[in-house]
Amino acid sequence: KEVDSNSNPLGQRTLYRATIAPQLAIKSKLAARPVLRAYYTQSWWNKENKTSMGESAPAYIDKTSGAAYGFQAEVWF
């Protein structure tokens, strides 16, 4: 059985995540590079997971959802 840092039993923890990440590429082949990708991720978790999420991301210590967005580039050389 899983316990927290004070040896208290944890309940059933859940995490759901949805991501959208369209990309732009110069060529249309599957492995074509370079590419530029924009992404947006939305995550939801239950109250049993709040402490665990807050330990790795303190801004979410009292939250049950969060989002991340940005850009990613890939090149081959």
KAQUI-V302900 format. One record per run of one state. SS is the DSSP state (hx for helix, st for strand, lp for the rest). FROM is the first residue (numbers start at 1). TO is the last residue. If there is no record, write none. Layout:
SS_FROM_TO / SS_FROM_TO
//
This chain:
lp_1_2 / st_3_3 / lp_4_8 / st_9_9 / lp_10_14 / st_15_20 / lp_21_22 / st_23_25 / lp_26_34 / st_35_45 / lp_46_46 / hx_47_56 / lp_57_57 / hx_58_60 / lp_61_64 / st_65_74 / lp_75_77
//
